[in-house]
Amino acid sequence: HRYIEPIKGSRNVSVNNWESADCGVRVSILAYGSKEEAAAAMRQSLAIGKKELPDLGDGGYSWGMGGSNIGFRKDDLTIWISGPEKAAVSKEFAELIAVAIPAIESLIIESLNH
């Protein structure tokens, strides 16, 4: 695991890389003031041509090579996963994160204020 410094001036964002010998995944988490703001940000970011993933978190989408890029919302957070061409790795990460968020919410908030 490696923490990535967000773009200067970014607020309420955490960027992290996880890597193994044959692949890596980047996970970006953005916090909003409410579920409604997060939902609006998700809608604004995703255009036509994305595959809907309604059962992921509070709703999500995939796109790119085989669906290897995934964006989803969980409460007032949007989570963005960029993976290799192995879409299954991105999907597995997304599912694990969606389940873990309630248990690690304080850690997420701490990393957003890093």
N, CA, C and O atoms as a GROMACS GRO file, in nm:
protein
  456
    1HIS      N    1   0.084  -0.118   0.000
    1HIS     CA    2   0.000   0.000   0.000
    1HIS      C    3   0.088   0.124   0.000
    1HIS      O    4   0.192   0.128   0.066
    2ARG      N    5   0.045   0.225  -0.076
    2ARG     CA    6   0.118   0.351  -0.082
    2ARG      C    7   0.017   0.465  -0.094
    2ARG      O    8  -0.067   0.466  -0.184
    3TYR      N    9   0.029   0.562  -0.002
    3TYR     CA   10  -0.054   0.682  -0.006
    3TYR      C   11   0.001   0.775  -0.115
    3TYR      O   12   0.122   0.794  -0.125
    4ILE      N   13  -0.088   0.832  -0.195
    4ILE     CA   14  -0.050   0.925  -0.301
    4ILE      C   15  -0.096   1.064  -0.261
    4ILE      O   16  -0.212   1.082  -0.224
    5GLU      N   17  -0.008   1.162  -0.268
    5GLU     CA   18  -0.043   1.300  -0.236
    5GLU      C   19  -0.143   1.351  -0.340
    5GLU      O   20  -0.114   1.348  -0.459
    6PRO      N   21  -0.261   1.398  -0.296
    6PRO     CA   22  -0.359   1.452  -0.392
    6PRO      C   23  -0.307   1.578  -0.460
    6PRO      O   24  -0.209   1.638  -0.416
    7ILE      N   25  -0.372   1.618  -0.566
    7ILE     CA   26  -0.337   1.740  -0.638
    7ILE      C   27  -0.343   1.857  -0.541
    7ILE      O   28  -0.437   1.867  -0.462
    8LYS      N   29  -0.245   1.943  -0.546
    8LYS     CA   30  -0.238   2.057  -0.454
    8LYS      C   31  -0.368   2.137  -0.460
    8LYS      O   32  -0.419   2.169  -0.567
    9GLY      N   33  -0.420   2.166  -0.343
    9GLY     CA   34  -0.545   2.240  -0.333
    9GLY      C   35  -0.668   2.152  -0.324
    9GLY      O   36  -0.777   2.201  -0.297
   10SER      N   37  -0.651   2.020  -0.346
   10SER     CA   38  -0.764   1.928  -0.333
   10SER      C   39  -0.805   1.918  -0.188
   10SER      O   40  -0.721   1.921  -0.098
   11ARG      N   41  -0.935   1.907  -0.165
   11ARG     CA   42  -0.986   1.895  -0.030
   11ARG      C   43  -1.073   1.770  -0.019
   11ARG      O   44  -1.141   1.731  -0.114
   12ASN      N   45  -1.068   1.709   0.098
   12ASN     CA   46  -1.153   1.593   0.127
   12ASN      C   47  -1.133   1.479   0.027
   12ASN      O   48  -1.230   1.418  -0.019
   13VAL      N   49  -1.008   1.452  -0.006
   13VAL     CA   50  -0.978   1.344  -0.098
   13VAL      C   51  -0.862   1.260  -0.043
   13VAL      O   52  -0.767   1.313   0.016
   14SER      N   53  -0.872   1.130  -0.063
   14SER     CA   54  -0.766   1.036  -0.025
   14SER      C   55  -0.736   0.951  -0.148
   14SER      O   56  -0.828   0.895  -0.208
   15VAL      N   57  -0.608   0.940  -0.184
   15VAL     CA   58  -0.568   0.860  -0.299
   15VAL      C   59  -0.466   0.758  -0.251
   15VAL      O   60  -0.366   0.792  -0.187
   16ASN      N   61  -0.491   0.630  -0.283
   16ASN     CA   62  -0.405   0.521  -0.238
   16ASN      C   63  -0.383   0.419  -0.349
   16ASN      O   64  -0.474   0.393  -0.428
   17ASN      N   65  -0.264   0.362  -0.354
   17ASN     CA   66  -0.232   0.255  -0.448
   17ASN      C   67  -0.207   0.126  -0.372
   17ASN      O   68  -0.143   0.127  -0.267
   18TRP      N   69  -0.257   0.017  -0.424
   18TRP     CA   70  -0.223  -0.116  -0.375
   18TRP      C   71  -0.164  -0.191  -0.493
   18TRP      O   72  -0.220  -0.190  -0.603
   19GLU      N   73  -0.051  -0.256  -0.470
   19GLU     CA   74   0.018  -0.325  -0.579
   19GLU      C   75   0.062  -0.463  -0.536
   19GLU      O   76   0.097  -0.487  -0.420
   20SER      N   77   0.059  -0.554  -0.631
   20SER     CA   78   0.118  -0.687  -0.613
   20SER      C   79   0.214  -0.708  -0.727
   20SER      O   80   0.238  -0.617  -0.807
   21ALA      N   81   0.269  -0.824  -0.736
   21ALA     CA   82   0.369  -0.851  -0.838
   21ALA      C   83   0.316  -0.832  -0.980
   21ALA      O   84   0.389  -0.790  -1.069
   22ASP      N   85   0.187  -0.864  -1.001
   22ASP     CA   86   0.136  -0.861  -1.138
   22ASP      C   87   0.027  -0.758  -1.166
   22ASP      O   88  -0.019  -0.747  -1.279
   23CYS      N   89  -0.016  -0.682  -1.064
   23CYS     CA   90  -0.115  -0.578  -1.093
   23CYS      C   91  -0.123  -0.478  -0.979
   23CYS      O   92  -0.070  -0.500  -0.870
   24GLY      N   93  -0.190  -0.368  -1.005
   24GLY     CA   94  -0.209  -0.265  -0.905
   24GLY      C   95  -0.344  -0.200  -0.922
   24GLY      O   96  -0.406  -0.207  -1.028
   25VAL      N   97  -0.391  -0.136  -0.815
   25VAL     CA   98  -0.520  -0.069  -0.816
   25VAL      C   99  -0.504   0.066  -0.747
   25VAL      O  100  -0.441   0.074  -0.642
   26ARG      N  101  -0.560   0.171  -0.804
   26ARG     CA  102  -0.563   0.303  -0.740
   26ARG      C  103  -0.705   0.328  -0.693
   26ARG      O  104  -0.802   0.311  -0.767
   27VAL      N  105  -0.716   0.371  -0.568
   27VAL     CA  106  -0.846   0.400  -0.508
   27VAL      C  107  -0.846   0.545  -0.461
   27VAL      O  108  -0.761   0.585  -0.382
   28SER      N  109  -0.941   0.623  -0.511
   28SER     CA  110  -0.959   0.762  -0.470
   28SER      C  111  -1.094   0.773  -0.400
   28SER      O  112  -1.196   0.728  -0.452
   29ILE      N  113  -1.094   0.835  -0.282
   29ILE     CA  114  -1.216   0.854  -0.206
   29ILE      C  115  -1.236   1.004  -0.185
   29ILE      O  116  -1.146   1.073  -0.138
   30LEU      N  117  -1.354   1.053  -0.220
   30LEU     CA  118  -1.388   1.193  -0.203
   30LEU      C  119  -1.507   1.204  -0.109
   30LEU      O  120  -1.606   1.131  -0.124
   31ALA      N  121  -1.498   1.294  -0.012
   31ALA     CA  122  -1.607   1.315   0.084
   31ALA      C  123  -1.684   1.441   0.049
   31ALA      O  124  -1.626   1.543   0.009
   32TYR      N  125  -1.814   1.433   0.065
   32TYR     CA  126  -1.904   1.546   0.040
   32TYR      C  127  -1.981   1.575   0.169
   32TYR      O  128  -1.976   1.496   0.263
   33GLY      N  129  -2.051   1.686   0.173
   33GLY     CA  130  -2.124   1.725   0.293
   33GLY      C  131  -2.251   1.647   0.318
   33GLY      O  132  -2.304   1.649   0.428
   34SER      N  133  -2.300   1.578   0.215
   34SER     CA  134  -2.425   1.504   0.230
   34SER      C  135  -2.433   1.393   0.124
   34SER      O  136  -2.357   1.392   0.028
   35LYS      N  137  -2.527   1.302   0.145
   35LYS     CA  138  -2.552   1.196   0.047
   35LYS      C  139  -2.597   1.256  -0.085
   35LYS      O  140  -2.559   1.209  -0.192
   36GLU      N  141  -2.679   1.362  -0.078
   36GLU     CA  142  -2.731   1.426  -0.198
   36GLU      C  143  -2.620   1.490  -0.281
   36GLU      O  144  -2.620   1.479  -0.404
   37GLU      N  145  -2.524   1.556  -0.213
   37GLU     CA  146  -2.411   1.615  -0.284
   37GLU      C  147  -2.326   1.507  -0.350
   37GLU      O  148  -2.281   1.523  -0.463
   38ALA      N  149  -2.305   1.396  -0.279
   38ALA     CA  150  -2.226   1.286  -0.336
   38ALA      C  151  -2.297   1.226  -0.457
   38ALA      O  152  -2.233   1.195  -0.558
   39ALA      N  153  -2.429   1.209  -0.447
   39ALA     CA  154  -2.506   1.153  -0.559
   39ALA      C  155  -2.502   1.247  -0.679
   39ALA      O  156  -2.488   1.201  -0.793
   40ALA      N  157  -2.513   1.377  -0.655
   40ALA     CA  158  -2.507   1.475  -0.765
   40ALA      C  159  -2.370   1.473  -0.831
   40ALA      O  160  -2.359   1.481  -0.953
   41ALA      N  161  -2.264   1.464  -0.750
   41ALA     CA  162  -2.128   1.459  -0.804
   41ALA      C  163  -2.109   1.333  -0.888
   41ALA      O  164  -2.045   1.338  -0.994
   42MET      N  165  -2.163   1.222  -0.842
   42MET     CA  166  -2.152   1.096  -0.917
   42MET      C  167  -2.224   1.109  -1.052
   42MET      O  168  -2.170   1.071  -1.155
   43ARG      N  169  -2.346   1.162  -1.050
   43ARG     CA  170  -2.422   1.178  -1.175
   43ARG      C  171  -2.348   1.270  -1.272
   43ARG      O  172  -2.343   1.243  -1.392
   44GLN      N  173  -2.292   1.378  -1.220
   44GLN     CA  174  -2.223   1.475  -1.304
   44GLN      C  175  -2.096   1.416  -1.366
   44GLN      O  176  -2.060   1.452  -1.478
   45SER      N  177  -2.030   1.327  -1.296
   45SER     CA  178  -1.904   1.271  -1.342
   45SER      C  179  -1.920   1.160  -1.444
   45SER      O  180  -1.828   1.130  -1.520
   46LEU      N  181  -2.036   1.099  -1.445
   46LEU     CA  182  -2.054   0.981  -1.530
   46LEU      C  183  -2.149   1.011  -1.645
   46LEU      O  184  -2.264   1.049  -1.625
   47ALA      N  185  -2.098   0.992  -1.764
   47ALA     CA  186  -2.178   1.018  -1.884
   47ALA      C  187  -2.233   0.887  -1.941
   47ALA      O  188  -2.207   0.779  -1.889
   48ILE      N  189  -2.308   0.902  -2.046
   48ILE     CA  190  -2.364   0.784  -2.115
   48ILE      C  191  -2.250   0.692  -2.158
   48ILE      O  192  -2.140   0.738  -2.189
   49GLY      N  193  -2.277   0.563  -2.161
   49GLY     CA  194  -2.177   0.466  -2.204
   49GLY      C  195  -2.117   0.389  -2.089
   49GLY      O  196  -2.032   0.302  -2.109
   50LYS      N  197  -2.159   0.418  -1.969
   50LYS     CA  198  -2.110   0.347  -1.852
   50LYS      C  199  -2.207   0.234  -1.820
   50LYS      O  200  -2.327   0.248  -1.841
   51LYS      N  201  -2.155   0.125  -1.768
   51LYS     CA  202  -2.240   0.014  -1.726
   51LYS      C  203  -2.283   0.037  -1.582
   51LYS      O  204  -2.199   0.058  -1.494
   52GLU      N  205  -2.411   0.035  -1.558
   52GLU     CA  206  -2.463   0.058  -1.423
   52GLU      C  207  -2.439  -0.064  -1.334
   52GLU      O  208  -2.458  -0.178  -1.375
   53LEU      N  209  -2.396  -0.037  -1.209
   53LEU     CA  210  -2.376  -0.140  -1.108
   53LEU      C  211  -2.464  -0.104  -0.987
   53LEU      O  212  -2.413  -0.054  -0.886
   54PRO      N  213  -2.595  -0.128  -0.997
   54PRO     CA  214  -2.687  -0.081  -0.894
   54PRO      C  215  -2.668  -0.145  -0.756
   54PRO      O  216  -2.708  -0.086  -0.656
   55ASP      N  217  -2.608  -0.261  -0.749
   55ASP     CA  218  -2.590  -0.330  -0.621
   55ASP      C  219  -2.458  -0.299  -0.553
   55ASP      O  220  -2.429  -0.354  -0.446
   56LEU      N  221  -2.378  -0.214  -0.611
   56LEU     CA  222  -2.248  -0.178  -0.553
   56LEU      C  223  -2.265  -0.052  -0.468
   56LEU      O  224  -2.297   0.055  -0.522
   57GLY      N  225  -2.244  -0.063  -0.338
   57GLY     CA  226  -2.263   0.051  -0.248
   57GLY      C  227  -2.405   0.103  -0.261
   57GLY      O  228  -2.501   0.027  -0.252
   58ASP      N  229  -2.417   0.234  -0.283
   58ASP     CA  230  -2.548   0.297  -0.305
   58ASP      C  231  -2.570   0.321  -0.454
   58ASP      O  232  -2.650   0.406  -0.492
   59GLY      N  233  -2.499   0.247  -0.537
   59GLY     CA  234  -2.511   0.257  -0.682
   59GLY      C  235  -2.378   0.297  -0.743
   59GLY      O  236  -2.309   0.384  -0.692
   60GLY      N  237  -2.344   0.233  -0.854
   60GLY     CA  238  -2.217   0.263  -0.917
   60GLY      C  239  -2.218   0.235  -1.066
   60GLY      O  240  -2.320   0.196  -1.123
   61TYR      N  241  -2.101   0.254  -1.127
   61TYR     CA  242  -2.084   0.237  -1.270
   61TYR      C  243  -1.946   0.181  -1.298
   61TYR      O  244  -1.853   0.197  -1.218
   62SER      N  245  -1.933   0.116  -1.412
   62SER     CA  246  -1.801   0.074  -1.459
   62SER      C  247  -1.784   0.119  -1.603
   62SER      O  248  -1.881   0.141  -1.675
   63TRP      N  249  -1.658   0.132  -1.644
   63TRP     CA  250  -1.626   0.172  -1.781
   63TRP      C  251  -1.482   0.131  -1.807
   63TRP      O  252  -1.414   0.078  -1.720
   64GLY      N  253  -1.437   0.156  -1.928
   64GLY     CA  254  -1.299   0.125  -1.965
   64GLY      C  255  -1.286  -0.019  -2.011
   64GLY      O  256  -1.384  -0.090  -2.028
   65MET      N  257  -1.162  -0.060  -2.030
   65MET     CA  258  -1.129  -0.193  -2.080
   65MET      C  259  -1.192  -0.300  -1.992
   65MET      O  260  -1.144  -0.326  -1.882
   66GLY      N  261  -1.298  -0.361  -2.039
   66GLY     CA  262  -1.363  -0.470  -1.966
   66GLY      C  263  -1.426  -0.427  -1.834
   66GLY      O  264  -1.456  -0.511  -1.750
   67GLY      N  265  -1.447  -0.297  -1.815
   67GLY     CA  266  -1.506  -0.249  -1.690
   67GLY      C  267  -1.404  -0.237  -1.578
   67GLY      O  268  -1.440  -0.250  -1.461
   68SER      N  269  -1.278  -0.212  -1.613
   68SER     CA  270  -1.172  -0.208  -1.511
   68SER      C  271  -1.171  -0.079  -1.430
   68SER      O  272  -1.100  -0.071  -1.329
   69ASN      N  273  -1.248   0.021  -1.470
   69ASN     CA  274  -1.263   0.144  -1.392
   69ASN      C  275  -1.402   0.143  -1.329
   69ASN      O  276  -1.501   0.116  -1.397
   70ILE      N  277  -1.408   0.174  -1.201
   70ILE     CA  278  -1.535   0.167  -1.129
   70ILE      C  279  -1.550   0.291  -1.042
   70ILE      O  280  -1.455   0.335  -0.978
   71GLY      N  281  -1.669   0.347  -1.042
   71GLY     CA  282  -1.704   0.456  -0.952
   71GLY      C  283  -1.832   0.419  -0.881
   71GLY      O  284  -1.926   0.370  -0.944
   72PHE      N  285  -1.839   0.442  -0.749
   72PHE     CA  286  -1.963   0.416  -0.678
   72PHE      C  287  -1.976   0.511  -0.560
   72PHE      O  288  -1.879   0.575  -0.519
   73ARG      N  289  -2.097   0.519  -0.507
   73ARG     CA  290  -2.125   0.605  -0.393
   73ARG      C  291  -2.163   0.520  -0.274
   73ARG      O  292  -2.232   0.420  -0.288
   74LYS      N  293  -2.117   0.560  -0.157
   74LYS     CA  294  -2.156   0.498  -0.030
   74LYS      C  295  -2.176   0.612   0.067
   74LYS      O  296  -2.080   0.679   0.107
   75ASP      N  297  -2.302   0.636   0.106
   75ASP     CA  298  -2.339   0.748   0.192
   75ASP      C  299  -2.291   0.879   0.127
   75ASP      O  300  -2.330   0.910   0.015
   76ASP      N  301  -2.207   0.957   0.198
   76ASP     CA  302  -2.164   1.087   0.143
   76ASP      C  303  -2.026   1.080   0.078
   76ASP      O  304  -1.960   1.182   0.062
   77LEU      N  305  -1.983   0.958   0.042
   77LEU     CA  306  -1.852   0.939  -0.022
   77LEU      C  307  -1.870   0.892  -0.165
   77LEU      O  308  -1.964   0.818  -0.195
   78THR      N  309  -1.781   0.934  -0.253
   78THR     CA  310  -1.770   0.870  -0.384
   78THR      C  311  -1.635   0.801  -0.387
   78THR      O  312  -1.535   0.856  -0.340
   79ILE      N  313  -1.632   0.681  -0.442
   79ILE     CA  314  -1.511   0.600  -0.446
   79ILE      C  315  -1.482   0.568  -0.592
   79ILE      O  316  -1.570   0.522  -0.666
   80TRP      N  317  -1.359   0.592  -0.633
   80TRP     CA  318  -1.317   0.573  -0.772
   80TRP      C  319  -1.202   0.475  -0.775
   80TRP      O  320  -1.102   0.494  -0.706
   81ILE      N  321  -1.215   0.369  -0.854
   81ILE     CA  322  -1.114   0.264  -0.860
   81ILE      C  323  -1.066   0.251  -1.003
   81ILE      O  324  -1.145   0.228  -1.095
   82SER      N  325  -0.936   0.266  -1.022
   82SER     CA  326  -0.874   0.250  -1.153
   82SER      C  327  -0.786   0.127  -1.144
   82SER      O  328  -0.691   0.122  -1.066
   83GLY      N  329  -0.817   0.030  -1.225
   83GLY     CA  330  -0.741  -0.093  -1.218
   83GLY      C  331  -0.674  -0.126  -1.348
   83GLY      O  332  -0.680  -0.052  -1.445
   84PRO      N  333  -0.609  -0.239  -1.346
   84PRO     CA  334  -0.545  -0.288  -1.469
   84PRO      C  335  -0.654  -0.337  -1.564
   84PRO      O  336  -0.773  -0.317  -1.539
   85GLU      N  337  -0.614  -0.399  -1.668
   85GLU     CA  338  -0.712  -0.453  -1.762
   85GLU      C  339  -0.784  -0.573  -1.704
   85GLU      O  340  -0.868  -0.633  -1.771
   86LYS      N  341  -0.753  -0.609  -1.581
   86LYS     CA  342  -0.820  -0.719  -1.512
   86LYS      C  343  -0.938  -0.661  -1.435
   86LYS      O  344  -0.925  -0.624  -1.319
   87ALA      N  345  -1.053  -0.654  -1.501
   87ALA     CA  346  -1.171  -0.592  -1.440
   87ALA      C  347  -1.211  -0.663  -1.311
   87ALA      O  348  -1.264  -0.599  -1.220
   88ALA      N  349  -1.187  -0.792  -1.301
   88ALA     CA  350  -1.225  -0.866  -1.181
   88ALA      C  351  -1.153  -0.813  -1.057
   88ALA      O  352  -1.210  -0.814  -0.948
   89VAL      N  353  -1.030  -0.766  -1.072
   89VAL     CA  354  -0.953  -0.711  -0.960
   89VAL      C  355  -1.019  -0.582  -0.912
   89VAL      O  356  -1.037  -0.562  -0.792
   90SER      N  357  -1.054  -0.493  -1.004
   90SER     CA  358  -1.120  -0.368  -0.968
   90SER      C  359  -1.254  -0.395  -0.902
   90SER      O  360  -1.287  -0.333  -0.801
   91LYS      N  361  -1.330  -0.487  -0.957
   91LYS     CA  362  -1.463  -0.519  -0.902
   91LYS      C  363  -1.450  -0.576  -0.762
   91LYS      O  364  -1.527  -0.540  -0.673
   92GLU      N  365  -1.353  -0.664  -0.741
   92GLU     CA  366  -1.333  -0.721  -0.608
   92GLU      C  367  -1.295  -0.613  -0.507
   92GLU      O  368  -1.348  -0.611  -0.396
   93PHE      N  369  -1.204  -0.524  -0.544
   93PHE     CA  370  -1.167  -0.412  -0.457
   93PHE      C  371  -1.288  -0.328  -0.424
   93PHE      O  372  -1.310  -0.293  -0.307
   94ALA      N  373  -1.369  -0.294  -0.524
   94ALA     CA  374  -1.487  -0.212  -0.504
   94ALA      C  375  -1.584  -0.277  -0.405
   94ALA      O  376  -1.636  -0.211  -0.315
   95GLU      N  377  -1.608  -0.405  -0.422
   95GLU     CA  378  -1.700  -0.476  -0.333
   95GLU      C  379  -1.647  -0.480  -0.190
   95GLU      O  380  -1.723  -0.462  -0.095
   96LEU      N  381  -1.517  -0.503  -0.174
   96LEU     CA  382  -1.458  -0.506  -0.040
   96LEU      C  383  -1.464  -0.369   0.027
   96LEU      O  384  -1.493  -0.359   0.146
   97ILE      N  385  -1.438  -0.264  -0.049
   97ILE     CA  386  -1.443  -0.129   0.006
   97ILE      C  387  -1.585  -0.093   0.047
   97ILE      O  388  -1.606  -0.036   0.154
   98ALA      N  389  -1.684  -0.126  -0.037
   98ALA     CA  390  -1.823  -0.094  -0.006
   98ALA      C  391  -1.867  -0.157   0.126
   98ALA      O  392  -1.938  -0.095   0.204
   99VAL      N  393  -1.825  -0.280   0.150
   99VAL     CA  394  -1.859  -0.350   0.273
   99VAL      C  395  -1.783  -0.293   0.392
   99VAL      O  396  -1.836  -0.286   0.503
  100ALA      N  397  -1.658  -0.252   0.370
  100ALA     CA  398  -1.572  -0.208   0.480
  100ALA      C  399  -1.597  -0.065   0.525
  100ALA      O  400  -1.564  -0.030   0.638
  101ILE      N  401  -1.653   0.019   0.440
  101ILE     CA  402  -1.666   0.161   0.473
  101ILE      C  403  -1.728   0.188   0.610
  101ILE      O  404  -1.672   0.267   0.686
  102PRO      N  405  -1.840   0.126   0.646
  102PRO     CA  406  -1.896   0.156   0.779
  102PRO      C  407  -1.798   0.125   0.894
  102PRO      O  408  -1.796   0.197   0.994
  103ALA      N  409  -1.719   0.021   0.879
  103ALA     CA  410  -1.626  -0.019   0.986
  103ALA      C  411  -1.502   0.070   0.991
  103ALA      O  412  -1.440   0.083   1.096
  104ILE      N  413  -1.466   0.131   0.879
  104ILE     CA  414  -1.342   0.209   0.875
  104ILE      C  415  -1.365   0.358   0.849
  104ILE      O  416  -1.273   0.430   0.811
  105GLU      N  417  -1.487   0.402   0.871
  105GLU     CA  418  -1.521   0.541   0.838
  105GLU      C  419  -1.429   0.642   0.908
  105GLU      O  420  -1.390   0.741   0.848
  106SER      N  421  -1.394   0.617   1.034
  106SER     CA  422  -1.306   0.712   1.106
  106SER      C  423  -1.168   0.717   1.041
  106SER      O  424  -1.106   0.824   1.037
  107LEU      N  425  -1.118   0.603   0.991
  107LEU     CA  426  -0.988   0.602   0.923
  107LEU      C  427  -0.995   0.678   0.791
  107LEU      O  428  -0.901   0.748   0.753
  108ILE      N  429  -1.107   0.664   0.721
  108ILE     CA  430  -1.124   0.736   0.594
  108ILE      C  431  -1.121   0.887   0.621
  108ILE      O  432  -1.052   0.961   0.552
  109ILE      N  433  -1.196   0.931   0.722
  109ILE     CA  434  -1.203   1.073   0.754
  109ILE      C  435  -1.063   1.124   0.791
  109ILE      O  436  -1.024   1.234   0.751
  110GLU      N  437  -0.990   1.044   0.868
  110GLU     CA  438  -0.854   1.083   0.906
  110GLU      C  439  -0.764   1.096   0.783
  110GLU      O  440  -0.686   1.191   0.773
  111SER      N  441  -0.775   1.002   0.689
  111SER     CA  442  -0.690   1.008   0.569
  111SER      C  443  -0.730   1.125   0.479
  111SER      O  444  -0.646   1.179   0.408
  112LEU      N  445  -0.858   1.164   0.481
  112LEU     CA  446  -0.901   1.279   0.402
  112LEU      C  447  -0.843   1.408   0.456
  112LEU      O  448  -0.825   1.505   0.383
  113ASN      N  449  -0.815   1.410   0.585
  113ASN     CA  450  -0.758   1.528   0.648
  113ASN      C  451  -0.606   1.520   0.659
  113ASN      O  452  -0.543   1.599   0.729
  114HIS      N  453  -0.548   1.424   0.589
  114HIS     CA  454  -0.402   1.396   0.593
  114HIS      C  455  -0.322   1.518   0.555
  114HIS      O  456  -0.199   1.513   0.553
   0.00000   0.00000   0.00000
